[in-house]
């Protein structure tokens, strides 16, 4: 395997970096302070091609590989986590899952508008009482002729107020014992926010990702055509876990962006701030913290490059993706913590960006599987208690 970046990778990297440092950072401090998001940022991401970076050209996307998607996530989170979260939800959890599970008709129906940002996609799995315990979902779907009637709610949904369509995971109420061993059966649907019975409500008071939109979505006797189901009845849980593989990949690559941002801020500050007549960068304890960040960045890139390569070649990568998410998010939080320490009192206020990195990095150790869940997963793989079966459906390999 060769993890060196191609000319196309470098071109995409430069474009994403410039977009992050201009479009995303413009007005960000105010949006973060006021906990407001701006849909125009999403629209500009669509205009720049980032919302369709990994979608094949046949469906209106850029047609770049999955490593390119990771690179874009890294560079956008280098500016702010809110932008990467939007990309994770729209590209990873939503569009890539359609690429993997959709029929040809469904791909032609949804992917072109998603690729350009004409429509924004989001993901609905988590519920008020079902986070890490995803199998305990209460949202239900009942078949009624050529439709399904959905009732329930989802919580902590990114882009809840902006998304035009949602990939929603439900429990099938008329198929309670149709799963293996009498377990509940699940189904996945693409639902439109204009469907009668749909509503959303924002969540306020978040610790981090304040410039991003997060909320709850509700379904009350919402009728969805059977043709909006991804996969078959009973595939819902598999669809959800596939989506998490895509989402976790984007979170892992984005975490490297936070580490890089911490290094950007800390190397500048450490060379400018003097104590005892010399830059604090000369102090060994400061150097130790900088070196730890560098270690996290380099290891993190290799981990997400590996997962991107596995996606490109059509390999099952649940274990490797969990590892990348687990390691990289912990390294990002550690880097942000050290960045605050290096900045001293200035790191405790928003005059410098490191306090935002600290707040934002904490959330990534919760969403897309908590730090503890990934710890258990890695142990169970090694102990032989967990293994991955071949996927029922796979992503398009790259190049096709």
C-alpha positions as CSV (number, residue, x, y, z in Angstrom):
1,X,0.0,0.0,0.0
2,X,1.2,3.5,-0.8
3,X,-0.1,6.3,1.4
4,X,1.7,9.1,-0.4
5,X,-0.7,11.8,-1.6
6,X,-1.3,12.1,-5.3
7,X,-1.4,15.4,-7.2
8,X,-5.2,15.3,-7.0
9,X,-5.1,14.7,-3.2
10,X,-2.8,17.7,-2.8
11,X,-5.1,19.9,-5.0
12,X,-8.1,18.9,-2.9
13,X,-6.2,19.5,0.3
14,X,-5.2,23.0,-0.8
15,X,-8.7,23.9,-1.8
16,X,-10.2,22.6,1.5
17,X,-7.6,24.4,3.5
18,X,-8.3,27.7,1.7
19,X,-12.0,27.2,2.1
20,X,-11.6,26.5,5.8
21,X,-9.4,29.5,6.5
22,X,-11.6,31.9,4.6
23,X,-15.3,30.9,4.3
24,X,-15.5,29.0,7.6
25,X,-13.5,31.3,9.8
26,X,-15.2,34.4,8.5
27,X,-17.6,35.4,11.3
28,X,-16.9,32.2,13.2
29,X,-15.9,33.8,16.5
30,X,-19.3,35.6,16.7
31,X,-21.3,32.5,15.6
32,X,-19.5,30.5,18.3
33,X,-20.1,33.1,21.0
34,X,-23.7,33.4,20.1
35,X,-24.3,29.7,19.4
36,X,-25.7,30.4,16.0
37,X,-25.1,28.5,12.8
38,X,-25.2,29.8,9.2
39,X,-26.7,27.7,6.4
40,X,-24.8,29.8,3.9
41,X,-21.6,28.0,4.9
42,X,-23.3,24.7,3.9
43,X,-24.4,26.2,0.6
44,X,-20.9,27.4,-0.2
45,X,-19.6,23.9,0.7
46,X,-21.9,22.6,-1.9
47,X,-20.8,25.2,-4.5
48,X,-17.2,24.2,-3.9
49,X,-17.9,20.5,-4.5
50,X,-17.1,19.3,-1.0
51,X,-20.6,17.9,-0.4
52,X,-20.1,15.6,-3.3
53,X,-16.4,14.9,-3.1
54,X,-16.7,11.1,-2.9
55,X,-19.9,10.8,-4.9
56,X,-19.2,9.2,-8.4
57,X,-19.3,11.6,-11.4
58,X,-22.1,9.5,-12.8
59,X,-24.3,10.9,-10.0
60,X,-23.1,14.4,-10.2
61,X,-20.2,14.3,-7.7
62,X,-16.5,15.1,-7.8
63,X,-15.7,11.4,-8.2
64,X,-12.7,11.6,-5.8
65,X,-11.6,8.7,-3.7
66,X,-12.4,8.1,0.0
67,X,-8.9,9.3,1.1
68,X,-9.9,12.6,-0.5
69,X,-13.0,12.8,1.7
70,X,-10.8,12.3,4.8
71,X,-8.4,15.0,3.7
72,X,-11.3,17.5,3.3
73,X,-12.6,16.6,6.8
74,X,-9.1,17.2,8.2
75,X,-8.8,20.6,6.6
76,X,-12.3,21.8,7.4
77,X,-12.0,20.8,11.1
78,X,-8.7,22.6,11.2
79,X,-10.9,25.6,10.8
80,X,-13.9,24.5,12.9
81,X,-15.6,21.3,14.0
82,X,-19.0,22.6,13.0
83,X,-18.0,22.4,9.3
84,X,-16.6,18.9,9.6
85,X,-19.7,17.7,11.5
86,X,-21.9,18.9,8.6
87,X,-19.6,17.1,6.1
88,X,-19.7,13.9,8.3
89,X,-23.5,13.9,8.5
90,X,-24.2,14.8,4.9
91,X,-21.4,12.9,3.2
92,X,-20.5,10.1,5.6
93,X,-23.7,9.1,7.4
94,X,-26.2,10.0,4.6
95,X,-24.8,10.0,1.1
96,X,-22.3,7.2,1.4
97,X,-24.9,5.0,3.0
98,X,-27.1,5.6,-0.1
99,X,-24.1,4.8,-2.2
100,X,-23.7,1.5,-0.4
101,X,-27.3,0.4,0.1
102,X,-29.4,2.2,-2.5
103,X,-30.8,0.7,-5.6
104,X,-29.8,2.2,-8.9
105,X,-33.1,4.0,-9.0
106,X,-32.6,5.4,-5.5
107,X,-29.1,6.6,-6.3
108,X,-30.2,8.4,-9.4
109,X,-33.1,9.9,-7.3
110,X,-31.1,11.2,-4.4
111,X,-27.4,11.5,-5.1
112,X,-27.2,14.2,-7.7
113,X,-29.0,16.8,-5.5
114,X,-26.9,15.7,-2.5
115,X,-23.7,16.1,-4.5
116,X,-24.3,19.7,-5.3
117,X,-25.9,20.7,-1.9
118,X,-29.2,21.4,-3.6
119,X,-30.5,19.0,-0.9
120,X,-28.9,18.4,2.5
121,X,-29.0,15.0,4.1
122,X,-28.8,14.0,7.8
123,X,-29.0,10.9,10.0
124,X,-31.4,9.8,12.6
125,X,-30.3,6.9,14.9
126,X,-29.8,8.2,18.5
127,X,-32.9,8.6,20.7
128,X,-33.4,10.1,24.2
129,X,-33.0,6.6,25.7
130,X,-31.0,4.8,23.0
131,X,-27.5,6.1,22.4
132,X,-24.8,3.5,22.8
133,X,-27.6,0.9,23.2
134,X,-28.7,1.4,19.6
135,X,-30.7,-1.9,19.5
136,X,-33.1,-0.3,22.1
137,X,-34.7,2.0,19.6
138,X,-38.3,3.0,20.2
139,X,-39.1,4.8,16.9
140,X,-41.4,2.4,15.0
141,X,-42.5,1.8,11.4
142,X,-45.7,-0.1,10.6
143,X,-46.5,-1.3,7.1
144,X,-49.7,0.1,5.7
145,X,-50.3,-0.9,2.1
146,X,-47.5,0.5,-0.1
147,X,-46.4,2.9,2.7
148,X,-44.9,2.7,6.2
149,X,-46.2,4.8,9.1
150,X,-43.4,6.1,11.4
151,X,-43.8,7.3,15.0
152,X,-41.2,8.3,17.5
153,X,-38.4,10.8,17.9
154,X,-34.6,11.1,17.5
155,X,-32.2,13.2,19.6
156,X,-28.9,15.0,19.1
157,X,-29.4,15.2,15.3
158,X,-26.9,17.4,13.5
159,X,-28.4,19.6,10.8
160,X,-31.9,18.9,12.3
161,X,-33.2,22.3,11.2
162,X,-31.4,22.5,7.8
163,X,-31.5,19.0,6.3
164,X,-34.0,18.4,3.5
165,X,-34.0,14.6,4.1
166,X,-33.0,12.2,6.8
167,X,-31.8,8.6,6.9
168,X,-33.9,7.3,9.8
169,X,-33.5,3.9,11.5
170,X,-36.8,2.4,12.9
171,X,-38.0,-0.8,14.6
172,X,-40.6,-2.7,12.6
173,X,-43.6,-3.2,14.9
174,X,-45.2,-5.9,12.8
175,X,-42.0,-7.9,12.6
176,X,-41.0,-8.1,16.3
177,X,-39.9,-11.7,16.0
178,X,-38.7,-11.9,12.4
179,X,-35.1,-11.1,13.3
180,X,-32.5,-13.7,14.3
181,X,-33.5,-15.6,17.5
182,X,-36.7,-13.5,17.9
183,X,-34.8,-10.2,18.1
184,X,-36.5,-7.1,16.9
185,X,-36.4,-6.3,13.2
186,X,-35.3,-2.9,11.9
187,X,-35.6,-0.9,8.7
188,X,-34.0,2.2,7.3
189,X,-35.9,5.0,5.4
190,X,-35.0,8.2,3.6
191,X,-37.7,10.6,4.8
192,X,-38.4,14.2,3.6
193,X,-38.8,17.0,6.1
194,X,-41.9,18.2,4.1
195,X,-43.7,15.0,4.9
196,X,-46.8,15.6,7.1
197,X,-46.1,14.5,10.6
198,X,-42.4,15.6,10.6
199,X,-41.2,18.3,12.9
200,X,-37.9,19.4,14.5
201,X,-36.7,21.4,17.5
202,X,-33.2,22.8,18.1
203,X,-31.0,22.0,21.2
204,X,-29.4,24.9,22.9
205,X,-26.7,25.3,25.5
206,X,-24.1,22.9,24.1
207,X,-20.6,22.9,25.5
208,X,-19.0,22.7,22.0
209,X,-19.7,22.8,18.3
210,X,-21.7,25.9,19.0
211,X,-21.6,27.1,15.4
212,X,-23.3,23.9,14.3
213,X,-27.0,23.1,14.2
214,X,-28.2,20.3,16.5
215,X,-31.7,19.3,17.6
216,X,-34.4,16.7,17.9
217,X,-36.7,15.4,15.1
218,X,-40.2,14.0,15.6
219,X,-42.5,11.7,13.6
220,X,-46.2,11.6,14.2
221,X,-48.1,9.1,12.0
222,X,-45.7,10.1,9.2
223,X,-46.4,8.1,6.0
224,X,-43.4,7.1,3.9
225,X,-43.5,5.3,0.6
226,X,-42.1,1.8,0.6
227,X,-39.7,2.9,-2.1
228,X,-37.9,5.1,0.4
229,X,-36.6,2.1,2.3
230,X,-32.8,1.5,2.0
231,X,-32.2,-2.3,1.8
232,X,-34.9,-4.7,2.8
233,X,-37.0,-5.2,5.9
234,X,-34.7,-6.4,8.6
235,X,-31.6,-4.6,7.1
236,X,-32.1,-1.5,9.2
237,X,-29.5,-2.3,11.9
238,X,-26.9,-3.3,9.2
239,X,-27.6,-0.1,7.4
240,X,-27.1,1.9,10.6
241,X,-23.8,0.1,11.4
242,X,-22.5,0.7,7.8
243,X,-23.4,4.4,8.2
244,X,-21.4,4.6,11.4
245,X,-18.4,3.1,9.6
246,X,-18.6,6.0,7.2
247,X,-19.3,8.6,9.9
248,X,-16.6,7.4,12.2
249,X,-14.1,7.6,9.4
250,X,-14.9,11.3,8.9
251,X,-14.7,12.0,12.6
252,X,-11.3,10.3,12.8
253,X,-9.9,12.3,10.0
254,X,-11.4,15.5,11.3
255,X,-9.8,14.9,14.7
256,X,-6.4,15.2,13.0
257,X,-7.5,18.7,11.9
258,X,-8.0,19.7,15.5
259,X,-4.5,18.5,16.4
260,X,-3.0,20.4,13.5
261,X,-4.9,23.5,14.5
262,X,-3.6,23.2,18.1
263,X,-0.1,22.9,16.6
264,X,-0.6,26.0,14.4
265,X,-1.7,28.0,17.5
266,X,0.9,26.6,19.9
267,X,4.0,26.9,17.7
268,X,3.1,30.5,17.0
269,X,2.4,31.4,20.6
270,X,5.4,29.5,22.0
271,X,7.8,31.4,19.7
272,X,6.3,34.8,20.5
273,X,5.6,34.5,24.2
274,X,8.8,35.1,26.3
275,X,9.5,34.2,29.9
276,X,12.9,35.1,31.4
277,X,14.1,36.6,28.2
278,X,13.5,33.6,25.9
279,X,10.5,32.1,24.0
280,X,8.6,29.6,26.1
281,X,9.2,27.2,23.1
282,X,12.7,26.8,24.5
283,X,11.2,25.2,27.7
284,X,11.5,21.5,27.8
285,X,8.0,20.9,29.2
286,X,6.5,23.0,26.4
287,X,8.5,21.0,23.9
288,X,7.2,17.8,25.5
289,X,3.6,18.9,24.9
290,X,4.3,20.0,21.3
291,X,6.0,16.7,20.6
292,X,3.0,14.8,21.9
293,X,0.8,16.7,19.6
294,X,3.0,15.9,16.6
295,X,2.9,12.3,17.6
296,X,-0.9,12.3,17.6
297,X,-1.1,14.1,14.3
298,X,1.3,11.6,12.5
299,X,-0.2,8.5,14.0
300,X,-3.7,9.8,13.4
301,X,-3.1,10.5,9.7
302,X,-1.7,7.0,9.1
303,X,-4.8,5.5,10.8
304,X,-7.3,7.3,8.7
305,X,-5.3,6.9,5.5
306,X,-5.4,3.2,6.2
307,X,-9.2,3.2,6.5
308,X,-9.5,5.3,3.4
309,X,-7.4,2.8,1.5
310,X,-9.5,0.0,2.8
311,X,-12.7,1.8,1.6
312,X,-11.1,2.4,-1.8
313,X,-10.4,-1.3,-2.2
314,X,-13.7,-2.6,-0.9
315,X,-12.5,-4.2,2.3
316,X,-14.5,-4.5,5.5
317,X,-13.0,-2.0,7.9
318,X,-15.2,-1.8,11.0
319,X,-12.4,-2.7,13.4
320,X,-9.9,-0.4,11.8
321,X,-12.4,2.5,11.6
322,X,-13.2,2.1,15.3
323,X,-9.5,2.1,16.1
324,X,-9.0,5.3,14.1
325,X,-11.9,7.1,15.7
326,X,-10.9,5.9,19.2
327,X,-7.3,6.8,19.0
328,X,-7.6,10.1,17.0
329,X,-10.4,11.6,19.1
330,X,-8.5,10.9,22.3
331,X,-5.4,12.4,20.8
332,X,-7.3,15.5,19.7
333,X,-8.7,16.1,23.1
334,X,-5.3,15.6,24.7
335,X,-3.8,18.1,22.2
336,X,-6.5,20.7,22.9
337,X,-5.9,20.3,26.6
338,X,-2.2,20.8,26.2
339,X,-2.8,23.8,23.9
340,X,-4.8,25.5,26.7
341,X,-2.0,24.7,29.1
342,X,0.6,26.2,26.8
343,X,-1.4,29.4,26.4
344,X,-1.9,29.7,30.1
345,X,-4.6,32.3,31.1
346,X,-5.0,33.2,27.5
347,X,-6.0,29.7,26.8
348,X,-9.0,30.1,29.2
349,X,-10.7,32.8,27.1
350,X,-11.7,33.1,23.5
351,X,-9.1,35.7,22.6
352,X,-7.2,32.6,21.3
353,X,-8.9,29.7,19.5
354,X,-7.6,26.9,21.7
355,X,-10.4,27.1,24.2
356,X,-12.8,26.4,21.3
357,X,-10.7,23.4,20.2
358,X,-10.9,22.1,23.8
359,X,-14.7,22.4,23.9
360,X,-15.2,21.0,20.4
361,X,-12.8,18.0,20.8
362,X,-14.7,16.7,23.9
363,X,-17.8,16.0,21.9
364,X,-16.1,13.7,19.5
365,X,-15.3,11.3,22.3
366,X,-19.1,10.9,22.7
367,X,-20.8,10.9,19.3
368,X,-20.3,8.1,16.7
369,X,-19.7,5.7,19.6
370,X,-18.3,6.8,23.0
371,X,-14.7,6.4,24.0
372,X,-15.7,3.5,26.2
373,X,-17.7,1.7,23.5
374,X,-14.6,1.8,21.2
375,X,-12.4,0.6,24.1
376,X,-14.7,-2.4,24.5
377,X,-14.9,-3.1,20.8
378,X,-11.1,-3.2,20.5
379,X,-10.8,-5.5,23.4
380,X,-13.5,-7.9,22.1
381,X,-11.9,-8.1,18.7
382,X,-8.6,-9.0,20.3
383,X,-10.1,-11.5,22.7
384,X,-12.1,-13.2,19.9
385,X,-15.5,-12.2,21.2
386,X,-16.3,-10.0,18.2
387,X,-15.7,-10.6,14.5
388,X,-17.0,-9.0,11.3
389,X,-19.0,-10.9,8.7
390,X,-18.8,-10.0,5.0
391,X,-21.0,-7.1,4.1
392,X,-24.3,-7.7,2.4
393,X,-23.7,-4.7,0.2
394,X,-20.4,-2.8,-0.3
395,X,-19.4,0.7,-1.3
396,X,-18.4,1.3,-4.9
397,X,-14.6,0.7,-5.0
398,X,-12.3,3.4,-6.3
399,X,-11.5,3.6,-9.1
400,X,-14.7,1.7,-10.1
